[in-house]
Amino acid sequence: MKTAWVWLACLPLLSSAAPQAPAAAYRARARAQGGVAAQQASNPVWDVQRALYRLAPVPMAVDISKLPASEKQALGKMVRAAQVMDALFLRQSWAGNETLLTALAQDATPLGRYRLSAFLLHKGPWDRIHDGKSFVPGVPKARPAGGSFYPPDATKAEVEKWMAGLPAQEKPYATSFFTVIRRDPAGKLTWVPYSVAYQAELGEAARLLREAAGLTTQPTLKAYLEKRAAALLSNDYYASDVAWMELDASIEPTVG
């Protein structure tokens, strides 16, 4: 049986309302106007266009017409769960991303539309391909190295000193892939599991995965969805990772 692989990680999509042009055409215009240096100096959208046109759009499609109705419904639930993860990834990349996205979506100018497209593509206001340079004014020049996993005022030295002073039984939690570092009411550093830090969003994603599990008739897919839903709430991902490796279904997603 052929398997339809469905990767439910969150793929950034260019806004359909945004101006689009092939990278080759843009480079040709730059040469015609006196070369890259002249184009960079004279065109106020240089940085954001570069962030867009260094990458070529590639259509990605999958034929789900032969899936039973129940599997299509389950797939829809999984896609909605992935969209929850998409928003969380944006927040984890930088704490200001969600506010900035709202502002960019309200900017109807041509430059604003370019910036929105580049923002959605790069999941933030920094060019992830070129040099990490920002293409939106008013944001840090470089993407914060720690994203929003640490307090914005925390220094590396402070975090390392705090880590070194933790009891041995707490260190695995503080260094886990599934925790964030925050400040408690007294201003001291503390670790917080994803299941608490993102409780509302992960609760919604878990609900959608459980509903998908109730729709599918494929045993290994049902097991994965149920275990991943439980993992989002418990912060223990081992069983669901094993279930993912055991998938043998017409849809093989990964969510989280």
C-alpha positions in Angstrom: 0.0 0.0 0.0 1.3 3.4 -0.9 1.5 5.9 1.9 0.4 9.5 1.6 2.9 11.3 3.8 1.4 14.4 5.3 3.9 16.7 7.1 1.8 18.7 9.5 4.6 21.0 10.6 3.6 24.5 9.9 4.7 25.6 6.5 4.8 29.4 6.0 2.6 30.5 3.1 3.0 33.7 1.0 -0.1 35.9 1.2 -2.1 35.7 -2.0 -2.6 39.4 -1.8 1.1 40.1 -1.8 3.0 41.3 -4.9 4.8 38.4 -6.5 7.7 38.4 -9.0 10.3 35.8 -10.1 13.8 36.3 -8.5 15.3 36.4 -12.0 13.1 39.2 -13.1 14.0 41.2 -10.0 17.7 40.7 -10.6 17.2 41.9 -14.2 15.5 45.1 -13.0 18.4 45.7 -10.6 21.0 45.3 -13.4 19.0 47.6 -15.7 18.9 50.3 -13.0 22.6 50.4 -12.5 23.4 47.2 -10.6 22.8 45.9 -7.1 24.4 48.8 -5.3 22.3 51.4 -7.1 19.1 49.3 -6.6 19.8 48.9 -2.9 20.4 52.7 -2.5 17.4 53.8 -4.5 14.7 51.2 -3.7 13.2 51.4 -0.2 11.9 47.8 -0.4 15.3 46.2 -1.2 15.8 44.3 2.0 12.2 42.9 2.1 12.3 42.0 -1.6 15.6 40.2 -1.1 14.1 38.3 1.8 11.3 37.2 -0.6 13.0 36.5 -3.9 16.0 34.5 -2.7 13.5 31.7 -2.4 11.4 30.3 -5.2 7.8 29.2 -4.6 7.3 25.4 -5.1 3.8 24.0 -5.4 3.1 21.2 -2.9 0.0 19.1 -3.3 -1.3 15.8 -2.3 -4.2 13.8 -3.8 -6.6 12.8 -1.0 -9.5 12.0 -3.3 -9.2 8.2 -2.5 -9.3 8.6 1.2 -12.5 7.5 2.9 -14.7 10.3 4.2 -13.8 9.6 7.9 -10.1 9.8 7.1 -10.6 13.2 5.3 -12.4 14.4 8.4 -9.5 13.2 10.6 -7.0 14.9 8.3 -8.9 18.2 8.7 -8.6 17.9 12.4 -4.9 17.3 12.2 -4.4 20.3 10.0 -6.2 22.5 12.5 -4.0 21.2 15.3 -1.0 22.0 13.1 -2.2 25.6 12.7 -2.3 25.9 16.5 1.4 24.8 16.5 2.1 27.4 13.8 1.0 30.2 16.1 3.0 28.8 19.0 6.2 28.6 16.8 5.7 32.2 15.9 5.5 33.2 19.6 8.5 31.0 20.5 10.6 32.6 17.8 10.1 36.1 19.2 7.7 37.4 21.8 6.8 40.4 19.6 5.9 38.4 16.5 2.2 38.2 17.1 1.8 41.9 17.7 3.9 42.7 14.7 1.9 40.3 12.5 -1.3 42.2 13.4 0.3 45.5 12.5 1.6 44.2 9.2 -1.7 42.8 8.3 -3.3 46.2 8.7 -0.7 47.9 6.4 -2.3 48.1 2.9 0.7 49.9 1.3 2.8 48.1 -1.3 5.7 48.1 1.1 3.5 46.8 3.9 2.3 43.9 1.7 5.9 43.0 0.8 6.8 43.0 4.5 3.8 40.8 5.4 4.7 38.3 2.8 8.3 38.2 3.9 7.3 37.9 7.5 5.0 34.9 6.8 7.8 33.3 4.8 10.5 33.8 7.4 8.3 33.4 10.5 9.4 36.8 11.8 10.9 40.1 10.7 14.4 38.7 10.1 15.9 37.2 6.9 16.7 33.6 8.0 18.5 32.8 4.7 20.8 35.8 4.1 22.3 37.2 7.2 19.5 37.4 9.8 19.0 41.1 8.9 15.7 42.6 9.8 13.4 43.9 7.0 10.9 45.6 9.3 11.8 48.8 11.1 11.4 49.1 14.9 12.5 45.5 15.7 15.9 44.3 17.1 18.5 44.3 14.4 19.2 40.6 15.0 16.8 37.8 15.9 17.1 37.1 19.7 19.2 34.0 20.0 17.0 32.6 22.8 13.7 33.4 21.1 11.1 33.7 23.8 12.3 30.6 25.6 14.0 32.9 28.2 13.1 36.2 29.9 14.0 39.0 27.6 16.2 40.6 30.3 18.0 37.4 31.2 21.7 37.2 30.3 23.6 34.0 29.3 25.7 34.4 32.4 22.7 34.7 34.7 21.0 31.6 33.1 24.2 29.5 33.4 24.7 30.5 37.0 21.1 29.6 37.8 21.4 26.2 36.0 24.6 25.4 37.9 22.9 26.0 41.2 19.9 23.8 40.6 19.5 20.5 42.5 20.4 17.5 40.4 16.8 16.3 40.1 15.7 19.6 38.6 18.3 20.0 36.0 16.8 17.6 33.5 13.6 19.6 33.6 15.3 23.0 33.3 17.3 21.8 30.2 14.4 19.8 28.6 13.3 20.5 25.0 9.8 21.0 26.4 10.3 23.7 29.0 10.7 27.5 29.0 12.5 29.6 31.5 10.6 32.4 33.2 10.8 34.6 36.3 8.7 33.9 39.4 7.0 36.7 41.3 10.2 37.3 43.2 12.1 37.8 39.9 14.1 34.6 40.2 14.5 32.2 37.2 12.3 29.1 37.1 11.5 26.5 34.6 7.9 26.0 33.3 6.8 23.0 31.2 5.2 23.6 27.8 2.0 22.0 29.1 1.7 24.9 31.5 3.3 27.8 29.6 1.0 27.1 26.5 -1.8 25.4 28.4 -4.7 26.9 26.4 -3.2 26.3 22.9 -2.0 22.8 23.7 -5.3 21.9 25.2 -7.0 22.9 22.0 -4.5 21.0 19.9 -5.0 17.9 22.1 -8.7 18.1 21.7 -8.4 18.2 17.9 -6.0 15.2 17.9 -8.4 13.2 20.1 -11.2 14.0 17.7 -9.1 12.9 14.8 -8.3 9.7 16.6 -12.0 9.1 17.0 -12.5 9.5 13.3 -9.7 7.3 11.8 -10.1 3.6 11.5 -6.4 3.0 11.1 -5.0 1.5 14.4 -1.4 2.9 14.3 -2.7 6.3 13.3 -5.3 6.2 16.1 -2.6 5.2 18.6 -0.3 8.0 17.6 -2.9 10.7 17.7 -4.2 9.6 21.2 -0.7 9.4 22.6 0.4 12.7 21.1 -2.7 14.4 22.5 -1.8 13.0 25.9 1.8 14.2 25.5 0.7 17.7 24.8 -1.0 17.8 28.2 1.5 15.7 30.3 4.8 17.1 28.7 6.0 13.5 28.3 6.5 12.8 24.6 8.3 9.5 24.7 5.3 7.2 24.1 4.0 9.3 21.3 7.4 9.4 19.6 7.5 5.6 19.7 4.0 5.5 18.3 5.1 7.9 15.5 7.9 5.5 14.5 5.4 2.6 14.4 3.0 4.4 12.1 1.7 2.3 9.2 -1.2 4.3 7.7 -2.3 6.2 4.6 -1.7 9.4 6.6 1.5 9.7 8.6 1.6 13.1 10.4 3.9 14.6 12.9 2.4 17.3 15.1 4.2 19.2 17.8 
